[in-house]
Amino acid sequence: MSDFSEIINQSKPTLVDFFATWCGPCKMQAPILEQVKAKVGDAGNIIKIDIDRNQELAARYRVQSVPTLILFKNGEPVWRTVGVQQAPLLEAKIFEYVSTKSDEEFNK
């Protein structure tokens, strides 16, 4: 999963949806995530990880229930929640971790 590491290590926030194809709430979360992606655009990434196909990754992040949503920034988990979440909360969390130009200059 080197692609996963590359994506979560970016300075832009990345929301990871740990899901399972057999999970009813996960199916409800999917269209909400599409709405969120449309709203945040390039300000953040949203990726889906199937826990049945990526058991090692799910274990590494201690995913015990699905959907589990984890927000990463610079490779570090900065927020996590379990269960179906609504778009306004997810959008707010992503935008909370978006770097501004002044943040980037300050961290040089």
C-alpha positions in Angstrom: 0.0 0.0 0.0 2.7 2.5 -0.9 0.1 4.6 -2.7 -1.8 4.9 0.7 1.3 6.2 2.4 1.9 8.7 -0.4 -1.6 10.0 -0.2 -1.9 10.3 3.6 1.6 12.0 3.8 0.5 15.0 1.8 0.0 18.3 3.4 -3.6 18.4 2.3 -6.0 16.6 4.6 -7.0 13.1 3.5 -10.2 11.5 4.8 -10.0 7.7 4.7 -13.2 5.7 4.7 -12.5 2.2 6.1 -15.5 0.3 4.8 -16.8 -3.2 3.9 -18.9 -4.2 0.9 -21.3 -6.1 3.1 -21.9 -3.2 5.5 -25.2 -1.4 5.3 -24.1 1.8 7.0 -21.1 1.9 4.7 -23.4 2.0 1.7 -25.3 4.9 3.3 -21.9 6.7 3.8 -20.8 6.4 0.2 -23.1 9.1 -1.4 -22.4 11.4 1.5 -18.7 11.2 0.8 -19.4 12.0 -2.9 -21.2 15.2 -1.8 -18.2 16.1 0.5 -15.7 15.5 -2.3 -17.8 17.8 -4.6 -17.7 20.5 -1.9 -14.1 20.3 -0.8 -12.7 19.8 -4.3 -8.9 19.8 -4.4 -8.6 21.1 -0.8 -8.6 17.5 0.5 -8.5 13.9 -0.6 -11.1 11.3 0.1 -10.2 7.6 -0.3 -12.0 4.4 0.5 -10.2 1.3 1.9 -12.0 -2.0 1.8 -11.1 -3.7 5.2 -11.6 -7.2 3.8 -9.0 -6.6 1.0 -6.7 -4.5 3.2 -6.8 -6.3 6.6 -3.2 -5.3 7.5 -4.0 -1.6 7.0 -7.3 -1.9 9.0 -5.4 -3.6 11.8 -2.7 -1.0 11.8 -5.3 1.7 12.4 -7.3 -0.4 14.8 -10.5 -0.4 12.7 -12.9 -2.5 14.7 -16.2 -1.2 13.3 -17.2 0.1 9.9 -17.5 2.7 8.6 -14.5 4.1 10.4 -13.4 7.5 9.1 -9.9 8.8 9.8 -8.6 12.2 8.8 -4.9 12.3 8.1 -2.7 15.3 7.7 1.1 14.9 6.9 0.8 11.2 7.6 -0.7 11.6 11.1 -4.3 10.8 12.1 -5.8 14.0 13.4 -9.4 13.0 13.8 -11.4 9.8 13.7 -15.0 8.7 14.1 -17.1 5.5 13.7 -20.5 5.3 12.0 -22.3 7.2 9.4 -21.4 10.9 9.4 -23.2 13.7 7.7 -21.6 15.9 5.0 -21.5 19.2 7.0 -19.4 17.7 9.8 -17.0 16.0 7.4 -16.6 19.2 5.3 -15.9 21.2 8.4 -13.3 18.7 9.6 -11.5 18.7 6.3 -11.5 22.5 6.0 -10.3 22.7 9.6 -7.0 21.0 8.5 -6.5 22.7 5.1 -3.2 24.6 5.1 -3.3 28.3 4.3 -0.5 30.1 2.4 0.6 31.7 5.7 0.8 28.2 7.4 3.1 26.9 4.7 5.3 30.0 4.9 5.4 29.8 8.7 6.5 26.2 8.6 9.5 26.7 6.3 
